[in-house]
């Protein structure tokens, strides 16, 4: 099936689609449109957010860890397992990240009252103050990024992305998008 491509590109992904249409007119390359745009948006968003966090001496991943602890509510602590599960990283990656944040004085490890064999990760006073300032500026940046979209379009985009994310999350846990969970 022939791909439907614009006569004139409107963004970088249109250029890619036009090239595929020229080189392989027998292929329907249309799935590359939304996937390519999501990937390009994610890359550009990461770049913008990294610039934003750098004013606080943070990277995206550092902000994500601090924000996860902040969202947990007082006393702003979680187990390492809760952290790496919510941030979708491996336990080894989380261990490395926690060591760096602890070395910076942004977190501390405290005894787990429910299990004397383990430690919990807690925001330090310095980490709490930093994440509270950073999240305010972060939200301002996100509002500015989204400002070109009319409110209705933004709500619709959010709803569609939520549906898409749910499908991807189900797929990541063993289901095939559109087909439901597969038997093993």
C-alpha positions in Angstrom: 0.0 0.0 0.0 1.4 3.4 -0.9 2.2 5.8 1.8 0.4 9.1 2.0 3.0 11.8 2.2 2.6 15.6 1.9 3.6 17.4 -1.3 5.7 19.7 0.8 7.3 18.8 4.2 6.0 20.5 7.3 8.5 18.9 9.7 11.6 16.7 9.8 9.5 13.5 9.8 7.7 14.5 6.6 11.1 14.7 5.0 11.8 11.1 6.0 8.4 10.0 4.8 8.9 11.7 1.5 12.3 9.9 1.1 10.7 6.5 1.8 7.9 7.2 -0.6 10.4 8.1 -3.3 12.7 5.1 -2.6 10.2 2.5 -1.7 6.8 3.5 -3.1 5.6 0.0 -2.5 5.8 0.4 1.3 3.2 2.1 3.5 5.6 4.0 5.7 2.8 5.9 7.5 3.5 4.3 11.0 6.9 6.1 10.9 4.9 9.4 11.1 3.6 9.3 14.6 6.4 7.1 16.0 9.1 9.4 14.5 7.3 12.5 15.8 7.0 11.1 19.3 10.7 10.1 19.3 11.7 13.5 17.9 9.5 15.3 20.4 11.0 13.2 23.3 14.5 14.1 22.2 13.8 17.8 21.9 11.9 17.8 25.2 14.8 16.1 26.9 17.2 18.7 25.5 15.0 21.5 26.7 14.4 20.0 30.1 18.1 19.3 30.6 18.9 22.9 29.9 16.3 23.9 32.5 17.6 21.5 35.2 21.3 22.5 34.5 20.6 25.8 36.2 20.1 23.8 39.4 23.1 21.6 38.8 20.8 18.7 38.0 20.3 16.3 35.1 16.9 14.8 34.2 17.6 11.6 36.0 18.7 13.4 39.1 15.5 15.5 39.1 13.4 12.4 38.5 14.8 10.7 41.6 14.5 13.8 43.8 11.0 14.4 42.5 9.9 10.8 43.1 11.0 11.2 46.7 9.3 14.6 47.0 6.0 13.2 45.6 6.1 10.4 48.2 5.2 13.0 50.9 6.8 13.5 54.3 9.2 12.1 55.3 10.1 12.0 51.6 11.5 8.5 51.6 11.1 5.3 49.5 12.8 2.0 49.2 15.4 1.6 46.4 13.1 -1.0 44.9 10.2 1.5 44.8 12.4 4.1 43.2 13.9 1.9 40.4 10.4 0.4 39.7 8.8 3.8 39.3 11.7 5.3 37.3 11.9 2.2 35.0 15.7 1.6 35.5 17.6 -1.4 36.7 18.6 -1.9 40.3 22.3 -1.5 39.3 21.6 1.8 37.6 19.6 2.9 40.6 22.4 2.0 43.0 24.9 4.0 40.9 22.5 7.0 40.8 21.8 6.9 44.5 25.5 6.9 45.3 26.0 10.0 43.2 23.1 11.8 44.8 24.2 10.7 48.3 27.7 12.0 47.5 26.1 15.4 46.5 24.3 15.5 49.8 20.9 15.5 48.2 19.7 12.2 49.7 20.6 10.1 52.6 20.0 6.5 53.5 18.1 5.8 56.7 17.3 2.6 58.5 14.0 0.8 57.5 11.9 0.6 60.7 10.0 -2.4 59.2 13.1 -4.3 58.1 16.3 -3.8 60.0 18.2 -5.5 57.2 17.5 -2.7 54.7 17.8 1.0 54.2 15.4 3.6 52.7 16.3 6.5 50.6 15.3 9.9 51.9 15.6 13.5 50.7 18.1 15.5 52.7 17.1 19.0 53.8 19.4 20.2 50.9 17.7 17.9 48.4 14.2 18.9 49.6 15.0 22.6 49.2 16.5 22.0 45.7 13.7 19.9 44.3 11.1 22.4 45.7 12.8 25.2 43.7 13.5 23.1 40.6 9.9 21.8 40.3 8.5 25.3 40.2 10.8 26.3 37.3 10.2 22.9 35.6 6.5 23.5 35.6 7.0 27.0 34.1 9.1 25.5 31.4 6.6 22.8 30.6 3.8 25.4 30.4 5.9 27.4 28.0 6.6 24.3 25.9 2.9 23.5 25.7 1.7 27.1 25.1 1.5 26.8 21.3 -1.3 24.2 21.6 -4.8 25.4 22.1 -6.4 24.1 25.4 -8.8 21.7 23.5 -6.0 20.3 21.4 -3.8 19.8 24.4 -6.5 18.0 26.3 -7.2 15.8 23.2 -3.4 15.1 22.8 -3.1 14.2 26.4 -6.1 11.8 26.2 -4.7 10.1 23.1 -1.2 9.8 24.6 -2.7 8.3 27.7 -4.4 5.6 25.6 -1.2 5.0 23.6 0.9 4.8 26.8 -1.5 2.3 28.4 -1.2 0.1 25.3 2.6 0.3 25.4 2.6 -0.5 29.1 0.4 -3.5 28.6 2.7 -4.6 25.8 5.7 -4.2 28.0 4.1 -6.6 30.6 3.4 -9.3 28.0 0.4 -8.2 25.9 0.3 -7.3 22.3 -1.2 -3.9 21.5 -4.7 -4.3 20.2 -4.8 -8.0 21.0 -4.8 -8.1 24.8 -2.6 -10.3 26.9 -1.0 -13.2 25.2 -0.9 -16.7 26.7 2.5 -18.2 27.2 
